[in-house]
Amino acid sequence: MLHELLLALLGYTGDLIIDEREHSKSLGVDAPISDEPTFKLAPDISFIQPSERDLIEKITTLGFYYRELDRFSVRSRNLSWIRAANASSLASDLSKPKAEKPSPSVYRRAIANGIVEILSVYRSAVLHIEQKLLSETVPILATVTQGLNKFFVLLPPLYELVLEIERDDIRGGQLLNLLHKRCHCGVPELQTCIQ
């Protein structure tokens, strides 16, 4: 169970912790992108108490946020549009419809670079928790929760920011305005992160 939980914290689901969207797709139901975390404990698990189930599902939401933020950063940091712009000729540009051309954004790339740094710190925290759990006999859920407390404050608002950027396709000056607005939140860790 410990290894499954640690993998879920890094965005990988399995038999015990599932992604409801992927589970719905396997059943043939087309699930839209979710505004809410979709990592849950499998419903057929009966050996876990309800209070432990709630705590595990709360912890695994960080894995959902991690995976979605990582996907955003990979998409936004993709520099293939530079290669495509240099390699393509004017004739091929004219033959392509406008909708197929990538619309790069330097500001989105900068946000993605910042998110990559935060996710790196998060991965280090998960690794530290794993080392601590393997070396000592301490309560597992309490150790995981204590080690990831600051990320409960950081990752959900960052995911909401990324969700808004993706949903409204925000770029350029609008993106700077959005960051400025989100920077004034009253949570010092989040303010530092966004700045």
C-alpha positions in Angstrom: 0.0 0.0 0.0 2.9 2.4 0.8 4.4 2.0 -2.6 1.1 2.6 -4.3 0.5 5.7 -2.3 4.0 7.1 -3.1 3.5 6.4 -6.8 0.1 8.1 -6.7 1.8 11.2 -5.2 3.9 11.3 -8.3 0.9 11.0 -10.7 0.9 7.2 -11.3 -2.3 5.3 -10.5 -2.6 1.6 -10.1 -5.0 -1.0 -8.7 -5.5 0.5 -5.2 -5.5 4.2 -6.2 -7.3 4.8 -9.5 -8.0 7.8 -11.7 -11.8 8.0 -12.1 -11.4 9.5 -15.6 -9.2 6.7 -16.8 -11.5 4.2 -15.2 -14.5 5.8 -16.9 -12.7 5.7 -20.3 -12.0 2.0 -19.8 -15.7 1.4 -19.3 -16.5 3.3 -22.5 -17.7 6.5 -20.9 -16.1 9.6 -22.3 -15.2 11.7 -19.3 -14.4 15.4 -19.7 -11.4 17.1 -18.1 -12.2 17.5 -14.5 -12.1 20.7 -12.4 -11.9 18.4 -9.4 -9.2 15.8 -8.5 -10.0 12.4 -9.9 -7.6 10.2 -7.9 -9.6 8.0 -5.5 -9.2 4.7 -3.7 -10.7 1.8 -5.5 -14.2 1.3 -4.3 -13.7 -2.5 -3.7 -11.1 -2.0 -1.0 -12.6 -3.1 2.3 -9.6 -3.4 4.6 -9.2 0.4 5.1 -11.2 2.3 7.7 -13.4 5.2 6.5 -11.3 7.8 8.3 -8.1 6.4 6.7 -9.8 6.3 3.3 -10.7 10.0 3.6 -7.1 10.9 4.6 -5.6 8.8 1.8 -7.9 10.4 -0.8 -7.0 13.8 0.5 -3.3 13.0 0.2 -3.7 11.5 -3.3 -5.2 14.8 -4.6 -1.7 16.1 -4.5 -0.7 13.4 -7.0 -3.5 14.5 -9.3 -2.4 18.1 -9.1 1.2 17.1 -9.7 0.3 15.1 -12.8 -1.8 17.9 -14.3 0.8 20.6 -13.5 3.5 18.4 -15.0 1.4 17.9 -18.2 0.9 21.7 -18.5 4.6 22.4 -18.1 5.5 19.8 -20.7 3.1 21.2 -23.2 4.1 24.8 -22.5 7.8 24.2 -22.5 7.7 22.5 -25.9 10.0 24.3 -28.3 9.1 22.3 -31.4 7.2 25.4 -32.8 10.7 27.1 -33.3 12.0 24.2 -35.3 8.8 24.0 -37.3 8.9 27.8 -38.0 12.5 27.6 -39.2 12.0 24.4 -41.3 8.8 25.3 -43.0 8.6 27.2 -46.2 6.2 30.0 -47.1 4.3 27.6 -49.4 3.6 25.1 -46.6 2.6 28.0 -44.3 0.0 29.2 -46.8 -1.4 25.7 -47.3 -1.9 25.1 -43.5 -5.1 26.3 -42.0 -4.5 28.8 -39.2 -6.0 26.5 -36.5 -3.2 24.0 -37.0 -0.3 26.4 -36.3 1.0 26.3 -32.7 0.5 29.5 -30.8 3.5 29.8 -28.6 3.7 32.1 -25.6 6.9 33.1 -23.9 4.9 34.0 -20.7 3.3 30.5 -20.6 6.8 29.0 -21.0 8.1 31.1 -18.1 5.2 30.0 -15.9 5.9 26.4 -16.9 9.5 26.8 -15.9 8.5 28.1 -12.5 6.0 25.2 -12.1 8.8 22.7 -13.0 10.9 24.1 -10.1 8.1 23.7 -7.7 7.4 20.2 -8.9 11.1 19.4 -8.4 10.8 20.5 -4.7 7.7 18.4 -4.4 9.4 15.3 -5.9 12.2 15.8 -3.4 9.8 15.9 -0.5 8.1 12.7 -1.7 11.6 11.0 -1.9 12.4 12.3 1.6 9.2 10.8 2.9 9.9 7.5 1.2 13.4 7.4 2.8 12.0 8.2 6.2 9.2 5.6 6.0 11.7 2.9 4.8 14.2 3.6 7.5 12.0 4.1 10.5 8.8 2.5 11.9 6.6 5.6 12.1 2.9 6.0 11.4 2.7 6.1 7.6 -0.2 8.5 7.0 0.9 11.0 9.6 4.4 11.1 8.2 3.1 11.6 4.6 0.7 14.3 5.7 3.3 16.1 7.8 5.9 15.9 5.0 3.5 17.3 2.3 1.6 20.0 4.4 3.0 23.0 2.5 2.0 21.5 -0.8 -1.7 21.4 0.2 -1.4 25.2 0.1 0.6 25.5 -3.1 -0.6 22.9 -5.6 -4.4 23.4 -5.6 -4.2 27.2 -6.4 -1.5 26.6 -9.0 -3.7 24.0 -10.6 -6.6 26.5 -10.6 -4.3 29.0 -12.3 -3.2 26.5 -14.9 -6.8 25.4 -15.5 -7.9 29.0 -16.1 -5.0 29.6 -18.4 -5.8 26.5 -20.4 -9.5 26.9 -20.5 -9.5 30.6 -21.6 -6.3 30.3 -23.6 -4.7 33.2 -21.8 -1.5 34.7 -23.2 0.7 37.8 -23.1 -0.5 40.8 -21.2 -3.7 39.0 -20.0 -1.5 36.4 -18.5 0.5 39.0 -16.6 -2.6 40.6 -15.3 -3.9 37.2 -14.1 -0.7 36.5 -12.3 -0.8 40.0 -10.7 -4.3 39.4 -9.6 -3.5 35.9 -8.2 -0.4 37.2 -6.5 -2.5 39.2 -4.0 -3.9 36.3 -2.0 -2.8 36.6 1.6 -0.9 33.3 1.6 2.8 34.1 1.9 4.0 30.8 0.4 1.7 31.2 -2.6 2.7 34.8 -3.1 6.3 33.9 -3.2 5.6 31.1 -5.6 3.7 33.2 -8.0 6.1 36.1 -7.9 
